[in-house]
Amino acid sequence: MIESPSAATYQSPRPQTESWLLLPVGGAPQTIFVSIVFDGTSLKAGFSLTQTGTPFTDGIKWQCDPEYGLCLNFVFRESSLGTIKSIETPVPAAGFWASKAAIPAPLGGFNQQGCTQNVLGNYDFTVNIQPPSGPAIRVDPKIVVTPLTA
């Protein structure tokens, strides 16, 4: 009996679990707390809806509201792992825009604002982190706008 040789297969590496901050539907601005998270090998940006909430590191998901865009107020959390310097969008911005960062934040305010249109898609952005020593780190999460489900 002649056997065929086995073909080698390659499995694309995928994260064990995805870590998305799910935003509520609606037209109200959302305050997003941005922290620095160490995942065992590198620093990442974490996003949560409260100061003490679980930080989600892949980015933000929002179900598209047909009447409103998404407006975000980013508050950069203090950390011994470093300082969040800014959130930046690609130039030219494509679907997600961010204001200039304010470091430190105004009293009772936020460090930066951002907004995206209510159009389905993936919107890339960069979080710039300065560790206590060494070069700055650029982390690339995204905002995913999904259809509104019933």
Summary of the structure (lengths in Angstrom):
residues: 150
radius of gyration: 18.5
end to end distance: 57.1
largest distance: 79.4
contacts: 375
relative contact order: 0.22
helix: 0%
strand: 45%
